[in-house]
Amino acid sequence: MTEIDVQLTCPDCDHTFSLKPEHILEMDLIACPGCGCPLPEEELRYLKIAIDYMKERKTH
């Protein structure tokens, strides 16, 4: 996968942070480094599906 960072903005404290797609696929929980607010499980699941889709498109 090319060098892509996924940028997330916390809805509680407006802190913006970046994660590499490879790291996201390995994580069970993503939380804001500023305040600890977790990304909802369902949103993390959809984010992982989108990353997997991107990876598949790159290989075909």
CORHU-V458117 format. One record per pair of residues at least 6 apart in sequence whose ideal C-beta (glycine too) atoms are under 8 Angstrom apart, sorted by the first residue. I is the first residue (numbers start at 1). J is the second residue. Records with the same first field share a line. If there is no record, write none. Layout:
I->J + J
//
This chain:
1->21 + 22 + 54 + 55 + 58
2->58
4->20 + 21 + 54
5->18 + 19 + 20
6->18 + 19 + 20 + 21 + 24 + 47 + 51
7->16 + 17 + 18
8->16 + 17 + 18 + 19 + 30 + 32 + 39
9->15 + 16
10->16 + 17 + 32 + 34 + 35 + 37
11->37
12->32 + 35 + 37
13->32 + 34 + 35 + 37
15->32 + 33 + 34 + 35
17->32 + 33 + 34
19->27 + 30
21->51 + 54 + 55
24->30 + 44 + 47 + 48 + 51
25->48 + 51 + 52
27->44
29->38 + 39 + 44
30->38 + 39 + 44
31->37 + 38 + 39
32->38
39->47
//
